[in-house]
């Protein structure tokens, strides 16, 4: 019975639905974040407007594109904010990890289903209202439609999976440290910077830009945004997709190995 359920994917979608419902079950949290993200949007928007009017006119890219860059980045952030690392560390800290590890569904698959369910809820409650706000604030319709829709969607999907695998690894550190909130926060801020969410990667020093091309981080935010804005040739976008897929596969197998070693350590503690 269990093997049949696992083979048809029913448990995966059931966990995803439960995660979406759980997300919406706390109205206070939903309303608070719903009010917070527009503030971030407006903050970036008016800052860039002021920079254009009263600051230097030599911006790294046209004001409309720069505004779209940050807006798209935070729209993606709304969907990608998974907190998988904190979920894992919470399970380890409270001892509930043992129960999850004996369930018939693979632990990482269970976490991925939760992340996708949460992303679906965030799309409805945060990203779509944020997109409406962007339409209201935009002074022109230029750039509001992706230059390459399929390239953007595939790039965003790869970015989501890469961030999931990175957070899965960060969460796994808690097997050795029990609580890893500060580690999680530090690495999350670092990922935001080197993934192109805090500033466009073109503003970073040239050696750092060159090095980041060989790392998974630009695939999370920078490359999907560039695909939307049409800032990279189609051929480069396709090669980036291939590179991103390689990172997803590589991180997946690395996490498989890492969790095998981490679970052995957990068994030592239990024994």
C-alpha positions as CSV (number, residue, x, y, z in Angstrom):
1,X,0.0,0.0,0.0
2,X,2.7,2.4,1.0
3,X,4.9,1.6,-2.0
4,X,1.9,2.2,-4.3
5,X,1.3,5.6,-2.8
6,X,4.9,6.5,-3.1
7,X,5.0,5.4,-6.7
8,X,2.0,7.5,-7.8
9,X,3.2,10.7,-6.0
10,X,0.2,11.0,-3.8
11,X,2.1,11.5,-0.5
12,X,4.3,14.2,-2.2
13,X,1.3,16.3,-3.3
14,X,-0.5,15.6,0.0
15,X,2.5,17.1,2.0
16,X,2.6,20.0,-0.4
17,X,-1.1,20.7,0.1
18,X,-0.7,20.4,3.9
19,X,2.2,22.8,3.8
20,X,0.2,25.4,1.9
21,X,-2.7,25.0,4.3
22,X,-0.5,25.3,7.3
23,X,1.0,28.5,5.8
24,X,-2.4,30.0,5.6
25,X,-3.5,28.8,9.0
26,X,-1.8,31.7,10.8
27,X,-3.5,34.8,9.5
28,X,-1.4,37.1,11.7
29,X,1.9,35.9,10.1
30,X,0.4,36.1,6.6
31,X,-0.9,39.7,7.2
32,X,2.4,40.8,8.8
33,X,4.5,39.6,5.9
34,X,1.9,40.8,3.4
35,X,2.4,44.3,4.8
36,X,6.2,44.0,5.0
37,X,7.1,43.1,1.4
38,X,5.3,46.2,-0.1
39,X,7.4,48.3,2.3
40,X,10.6,46.7,0.8
41,X,9.2,47.3,-2.7
42,X,8.5,50.9,-2.0
43,X,11.8,51.4,-0.2
44,X,13.8,50.3,-3.2
45,X,11.6,52.1,-5.7
46,X,11.8,55.5,-4.0
47,X,15.5,55.1,-3.2
48,X,16.2,54.5,-6.9
49,X,14.0,57.4,-7.9
50,X,15.8,59.7,-5.5
51,X,19.2,58.4,-6.7
52,X,18.3,59.2,-10.3
53,X,16.9,62.7,-9.6
54,X,19.4,63.9,-7.0
55,X,22.3,61.6,-7.1
56,X,24.6,60.5,-9.9
57,X,23.0,60.1,-13.3
58,X,25.5,57.5,-14.3
59,X,23.6,54.4,-13.1
60,X,24.8,50.9,-13.9
61,X,21.7,50.4,-16.0
62,X,18.7,52.5,-17.0
63,X,16.5,53.4,-14.0
64,X,13.5,51.4,-15.3
65,X,15.7,48.3,-15.7
66,X,17.3,48.8,-12.3
67,X,13.9,49.1,-10.6
68,X,12.7,46.0,-12.4
69,X,15.8,44.2,-11.4
70,X,15.2,44.7,-7.7
71,X,11.4,44.2,-8.0
72,X,11.9,40.9,-9.7
73,X,14.5,39.9,-7.2
74,X,12.2,40.4,-4.3
75,X,9.3,38.7,-6.1
76,X,11.6,35.6,-6.5
77,X,12.6,36.0,-2.8
78,X,9.0,35.8,-1.8
79,X,8.7,32.4,-3.6
80,X,12.1,31.1,-2.6
81,X,11.9,31.9,1.1
82,X,11.7,28.2,2.1
83,X,13.4,28.1,5.6
84,X,14.2,24.5,4.9
85,X,17.4,24.9,7.0
86,X,15.4,26.1,10.0
87,X,12.9,23.3,9.7
88,X,15.7,20.7,9.8
89,X,17.5,22.3,12.7
90,X,14.2,22.6,14.6
91,X,13.5,18.9,14.1
92,X,17.0,18.0,15.3
93,X,16.8,20.4,18.4
94,X,13.4,19.0,19.5
95,X,14.2,15.3,18.8
96,X,11.5,15.0,16.2
97,X,14.0,14.2,13.5
98,X,13.9,10.5,14.4
99,X,10.2,10.3,13.6
100,X,10.7,11.9,10.2
101,X,13.5,9.6,9.3
102,X,11.4,6.5,9.8
103,X,8.5,7.7,7.6
104,X,8.0,5.9,4.3
105,X,8.7,9.1,2.3
106,X,12.3,10.1,1.7
107,X,13.2,12.9,4.2
108,X,14.6,15.3,1.5
109,X,11.5,14.6,-0.7
110,X,9.3,15.5,2.2
111,X,11.1,18.7,2.7
112,X,10.9,19.6,-1.0
113,X,7.1,19.0,-1.0
114,X,6.8,21.3,2.0
115,X,8.9,23.9,0.2
116,X,6.8,23.7,-3.0
117,X,3.6,23.9,-1.0
118,X,4.8,27.0,0.9
119,X,6.0,28.5,-2.5
120,X,2.5,28.0,-3.9
121,X,0.9,29.8,-0.9
122,X,3.5,32.6,-1.1
123,X,2.7,33.0,-4.8
124,X,-0.9,33.6,-4.0
125,X,-0.6,35.8,-0.9
126,X,2.7,37.7,-1.6
127,X,4.1,37.4,-5.1
128,X,0.8,38.1,-7.0
129,X,-0.1,41.2,-4.9
130,X,3.6,42.3,-5.3
131,X,3.3,41.9,-9.1
132,X,0.2,44.1,-9.0
133,X,2.0,46.7,-7.0
134,X,4.8,46.6,-9.5
135,X,2.3,47.2,-12.3
136,X,1.0,50.2,-10.5
137,X,4.4,51.7,-9.8
138,X,5.8,51.1,-13.2
139,X,6.0,54.2,-15.4
140,X,6.0,52.2,-18.6
141,X,5.2,48.7,-19.7
142,X,8.7,48.1,-20.9
143,X,10.2,45.0,-19.3
144,X,7.0,43.9,-17.6
145,X,6.8,40.9,-19.9
146,X,9.8,38.5,-19.8
147,X,12.0,38.7,-22.8
148,X,12.2,34.9,-22.9
149,X,9.4,33.4,-20.8
150,X,10.5,29.8,-21.0
151,X,14.1,30.6,-20.3
152,X,13.0,32.6,-17.2
153,X,10.7,29.8,-15.9
154,X,13.3,27.1,-16.3
155,X,16.0,29.4,-14.8
156,X,13.7,30.2,-11.8
157,X,12.9,26.5,-11.3
158,X,16.7,25.7,-11.2
159,X,17.3,28.6,-8.9
160,X,14.6,27.3,-6.5
161,X,16.1,23.8,-6.5
162,X,19.7,25.0,-6.0
163,X,18.6,27.2,-3.0
164,X,16.6,24.2,-1.6
165,X,19.7,22.0,-1.8
166,X,21.9,24.7,-0.2
167,X,19.4,25.2,2.6
168,X,19.1,21.4,3.0
169,X,22.9,21.3,3.6
170,X,22.8,24.2,6.0
171,X,20.1,22.5,7.9
172,X,22.1,19.3,8.0
173,X,24.9,21.1,9.9
174,X,22.5,21.1,12.9
175,X,23.2,17.3,13.2
176,X,26.7,18.4,14.4
177,X,25.8,21.7,16.2
178,X,22.1,21.0,17.3
179,X,21.1,24.6,16.8
180,X,22.4,26.5,13.7
181,X,20.3,29.7,13.7
182,X,23.2,32.0,13.5
183,X,25.0,29.9,10.9
184,X,21.8,29.8,8.9
185,X,21.3,33.6,9.1
186,X,24.9,34.3,8.2
187,X,24.9,32.0,5.2
188,X,21.5,33.3,4.0
189,X,22.8,36.9,4.0
190,X,25.9,35.8,2.2
191,X,23.9,33.9,-0.4
192,X,21.7,36.9,-1.0
193,X,24.8,39.0,-1.8
194,X,26.6,36.6,-4.1
195,X,23.3,35.5,-5.8
196,X,22.6,39.0,-7.0
197,X,19.7,39.9,-4.7
198,X,21.3,42.7,-2.7
199,X,23.1,44.3,-5.6
200,X,23.4,43.3,-9.3
201,X,26.4,41.2,-9.8
202,X,27.8,43.7,-12.3
203,X,28.5,46.0,-9.4
204,X,30.8,43.5,-7.7
205,X,34.6,43.6,-8.3
206,X,35.6,42.0,-11.6
207,X,37.6,39.1,-10.0
208,X,34.6,38.2,-7.8
209,X,32.2,38.3,-10.8
210,X,34.6,36.0,-12.7
211,X,34.7,33.6,-9.8
212,X,31.0,33.5,-9.2
213,X,30.4,32.2,-12.7
214,X,31.7,28.8,-11.6
215,X,29.6,28.7,-8.4
216,X,25.8,27.9,-8.0
217,X,24.8,31.2,-6.4
218,X,24.1,33.4,-9.5
219,X,21.6,30.7,-10.7
220,X,19.4,31.6,-7.8
221,X,18.5,35.2,-8.5
222,X,20.8,36.9,-11.0
223,X,20.4,34.5,-14.0
224,X,16.6,34.3,-13.8
225,X,16.3,38.1,-13.5
226,X,18.7,38.5,-16.5
227,X,16.6,36.0,-18.5
228,X,13.5,38.1,-17.8
229,X,15.2,41.4,-18.7
230,X,16.9,39.9,-21.8
231,X,20.3,40.9,-20.5
232,X,22.0,37.8,-21.8
233,X,22.0,36.2,-25.3
234,X,19.7,33.1,-25.6
235,X,22.7,30.9,-26.2
236,X,24.2,32.0,-22.9
237,X,20.9,31.4,-21.2
238,X,20.8,27.8,-22.5
239,X,24.3,27.1,-21.3
240,X,23.5,28.6,-17.9
241,X,20.5,26.2,-17.7
242,X,22.8,23.3,-18.4
243,X,25.3,24.5,-15.8
244,X,22.5,25.0,-13.3
245,X,21.2,21.5,-13.8
246,X,24.6,20.1,-13.2
247,X,24.7,22.0,-9.9
248,X,21.3,20.7,-8.9
249,X,22.4,17.1,-9.6
250,X,25.8,17.6,-7.9
251,X,24.2,19.2,-4.8
252,X,21.6,16.5,-4.6
253,X,24.1,13.6,-4.5
254,X,26.4,15.6,-2.1
255,X,23.4,16.0,0.3
256,X,22.6,12.3,0.0
257,X,26.1,11.5,1.1
258,X,26.2,14.3,3.7
259,X,23.0,13.2,5.4
260,X,24.1,9.6,5.5
261,X,27.1,10.7,7.5
262,X,25.1,13.1,9.6
263,X,22.5,10.4,10.5
264,X,25.2,8.1,11.6
265,X,26.3,10.8,14.1
266,X,22.7,11.1,15.3
267,X,22.6,7.4,15.9
268,X,25.7,7.7,18.1
269,X,24.0,10.3,20.2
270,X,20.9,8.1,20.5
271,X,23.0,5.1,21.4
